[in-house]
Structures are given as structure tokens and as C-alpha cells.
């Protein structure tokens, strides 16, 4: 079982490592320049996340996007608890919610 799972997941490891490694490495010339290719590590791509370079109205800073996601996640948890706890309680004790006018 262990050997087979390693054999199945081994081809996926380079693909899973490629995106994080590419996000911190520079392999091209600066934009608009036809100079030599610069190779090395950079954090320019991460710092560009906080810049609205195109001045679009749909730009949301990463911190605000994370807070939006956490807000919706919290609302979902509260809604599921408000609906799920009474349902679980009713299913745990079915005799408590019997209706006397319904006869089987």
C-alpha cells in the first residue's frame, strides 16, 4: 500500500513545487525592456499584489479579501449551527416532538 501510493503521487510533486518556486524566482527581463534576462530570487510578485496598477474599481487588497472570506466563513458557521443544533436535538429525541393529531 505504501509503495503504490508513493508511485502514484511521485509524478505530482514537481508540479506542486513548480508554482511556489516560480513565484519567488525571476526568469525574465523587466517589463518593457529588452535587456538581458535577470535570474534570481525576488519578492516583486508578492509586493505587486498590494498595488492597483491598472486603477480598476474591482481591485481588492489581499488583506481585505482575506477578511471578507473569514467574514463569510464565520457567517456560514453561525448559520449552520443555528440550523444544525435544533435538527440534531430533534433527531436525538424523536418522542419529544410528536404531534398528537397525526396518527400512523
Secondary structure, DSSP 8 states (H G I E B T S, - for coil): -HHHHHHHHHHHHHHHHHHHHHHTEE-S--TT--S----EE--HHHHGGG--TT--TT---HHHHHHHHHHHHHHHHHHHHHHHHHHHHHHH-GGGG--TT---
